[in-house]
Amino acid sequence: FPLAKLIKHILNSLPVGDPCLNIITSNYDHLVEYACDICGIQCCTGFTGAHLQRFSHDILVCDSYSQIVVADRKTTKAEYRKQKRVRLLKPHGSLKWQQIDGETYQCAEPLENARRVIITPGLTKYKASLTDPTMNCHRELANQSVRSATSIMMIGYGFNDVHLQTVLTERLNQGLPSLIITRSLSDNAKQVVQN
C-alpha cells in the first residue's frame, strides 16, 4: 500500500521533538486511516471511544506521550516523550461521522436519528463547513497547520475548494517550499503555480 509507505517514511523523518505529521484531506474516505493502521501508526481525528466514538477538540489538539525508561550507569528513570502520530484533519467530514443532538460521533454503522457530517459538492459547501462545529474545528486546525508548516506536499489536490485554500495559497505565494504531486494540473492549480 504505497500511501502507508509514504506516511511511515515522512513520519520517521520528523524531528524527535515534534513527531506529529499533519495530514489535511477534503476526501470523506478512510484511505489515510487505513494506511496508518497498516503501518501501526496512531491516527488521530479527535474521536475517542471504542465502537461509538465521541469527538473531542482536546484530543485533536493535544500531543500524545508515552513513558520510556532511560538508564545509565548510575540511575534508571522514567521519561515521557511525544509519540509519533498522524493528526488527520477532515474539513469536509467523513463517511463515519454522524451527529445526534449537536454531538458528533464516529461509528461504522448508521446511527438511528443521526445526520451525516459530510459536505457534498454544491453551492453550500462553504456555509456547511463553517456551521458544523466538528468540520469547523478541523478546518481551523488545518489552517493553523499550514500557517506553521516549514514545507508542504499536496497529492492530487486541484485547488477547487476556495473556502479551504485561502491560507494555503497565501503561504505558497510567500514562498513556502512545496511539492505538488498529481496526474495532471487543474486549471486552478496551474494558476496557483504560475503565481
C-alpha positions in Angstrom: 0.0 0.0 0.0 2.1 3.0 -1.3 0.4 5.6 0.9 1.3 3.6 4.0 4.9 3.5 3.0 4.9 7.3 2.2 3.3 8.2 5.6 5.7 6.0 7.5 8.7 7.4 5.7 7.7 11.0 6.3 6.7 10.3 10.0 10.2 8.7 10.6 11.9 11.8 9.1 10.2 14.2 11.6 12.2 15.7 14.4 12.1 13.9 17.7 10.7 17.0 19.5 7.8 17.3 17.1 6.8 13.9 15.8 3.3 14.8 14.6 2.5 14.6 10.9 -0.5 16.8 9.9 -2.5 15.5 7.0 -5.3 17.5 5.6 -7.8 15.9 3.2 -11.1 17.1 1.7 -11.9 13.4 0.9 -14.5 11.6 3.0 -12.9 8.2 2.6 -10.7 6.3 5.1 -7.5 5.8 3.0 -5.3 7.7 5.4 -6.7 5.8 8.4 -6.2 2.5 6.6 -2.6 3.4 5.7 -1.9 4.3 9.3 -3.4 1.0 10.5 -1.2 -0.9 8.0 2.0 0.5 9.5 0.8 0.7 13.1 0.8 4.4 13.3 -1.5 6.3 15.7 -4.0 8.3 13.6 -5.9 11.0 15.5 -9.1 12.6 14.1 -10.3 13.8 17.6 -12.5 10.9 18.4 -12.2 8.6 21.5 -14.1 5.5 22.5 -14.4 2.0 21.2 -17.4 1.4 19.0 -19.3 4.7 19.4 -16.5 7.3 19.4 -17.2 10.8 20.6 -15.5 13.9 19.2 -13.3 16.0 21.5 -11.4 19.1 20.4 -8.9 18.5 23.2 -8.0 15.0 21.8 -7.3 16.6 18.4 -5.1 19.4 19.6 -3.1 17.7 22.4 0.0 15.7 21.9 0.2 12.0 22.9 3.0 10.9 25.2 4.5 7.6 26.1 6.6 6.6 29.1 10.0 5.2 28.4 12.7 4.0 30.8 16.1 5.7 30.5 19.0 4.0 32.1 22.6 5.0 32.5 25.4 3.5 34.8 24.0 5.0 38.0 20.3 5.6 37.6 17.2 4.4 35.9 14.3 6.9 35.5 11.1 7.2 33.6 10.6 9.9 31.0 7.7 11.0 28.9 8.2 11.6 25.2 5.9 12.7 22.4 4.6 9.8 20.4 4.8 9.6 16.7 1.3 10.1 15.2 -0.7 11.4 12.3 -3.2 14.2 13.1 -5.8 13.7 10.3 -7.8 16.8 9.6 -11.0 16.4 7.5 -12.7 19.7 7.0 -15.3 18.2 4.7 -16.3 15.5 7.2 -16.0 11.7 7.0 -18.1 8.7 5.9 -18.3 7.5 9.6 -19.1 10.9 11.2 -22.7 11.3 12.4 -24.4 13.9 14.6 -27.1 13.4 17.2 -28.4 16.3 19.2 -25.5 18.5 18.3 -22.8 15.9 19.3 -20.6 14.3 16.7 -19.8 10.6 16.8 -17.7 8.3 14.6 -19.2 4.9 14.0 -19.0 2.5 11.1 -22.8 1.6 11.4 -25.6 4.1 10.7 -27.0 5.5 14.0 -30.7 6.0 14.4 -31.9 9.6 14.0 -28.4 10.8 13.1 -27.4 13.1 10.3 -24.2 12.5 8.4 -21.4 15.1 9.0 -20.2 15.4 5.4 -20.0 18.2 2.9 -21.3 17.2 -0.6 -20.3 19.2 -3.6 -22.5 22.3 -4.3 -23.0 25.9 -3.6 -23.5 25.5 0.2 -20.0 23.8 0.8 -18.6 26.9 2.5 -21.5 27.6 4.7 -21.8 24.0 5.8 -18.1 23.8 6.7 -18.4 26.9 8.9 -21.6 26.0 10.7 -20.8 22.4 11.7 -18.6 22.6 14.9 -16.5 19.4 14.1 -15.8 20.3 10.5 -15.1 23.9 11.5 -12.6 22.7 14.2 -10.8 20.6 11.6 -10.7 23.5 9.1 -9.3 25.9 11.7 -6.6 23.4 12.8 -5.8 22.7 9.1 -5.3 26.5 8.6 -3.1 26.6 11.7 -1.0 23.6 10.4 -0.5 25.3 7.1 0.4 28.6 8.7 3.1 26.9 10.9 4.4 24.5 8.2 8.0 24.7 7.1 7.1 22.7 3.9 4.1 21.1 2.4 3.3 18.3 0.0 0.0 18.2 -2.0 -1.1 15.0 -3.5 -4.0 15.1 -6.0 -5.3 18.4 -4.9 -6.9 20.5 -7.6 -7.3 23.8 -5.8 -11.0 23.8 -6.3 -12.1 24.5 -2.7 -11.8 28.2 -2.3 -13.1 28.0 1.3 -10.3 25.7 2.3 -7.3 27.1 0.4 -7.1 30.7 1.4 -4.3 30.2 3.9 -2.6 27.6 1.6 -2.4 29.9 -1.4 -1.3 32.7 0.8 1.6 30.6 2.2 2.5 29.3 -1.3 2.7 32.9 -2.5 5.1 33.7 0.4 7.4 31.0 -1.0 6.7 28.1 1.3 8.7 25.1 0.0 6.1 22.8 -1.6 5.7 19.8 -3.8 2.6 19.1 -5.9 2.0 15.5 -7.0 -0.8 14.9 -9.4 -1.7 13.1 -12.6 -2.4 16.5 -14.3 -2.7 20.0 -13.0 -6.2 21.5 -12.9 -6.7 25.0 -14.4 -6.9 26.3 -10.8 -3.7 24.5 -9.9 -1.9 25.9 -13.0 -2.9 29.4 -11.9 -1.5 28.8 -8.4 1.8 27.5 -9.8 2.0 30.5 -12.2 1.5 32.9 -9.4 
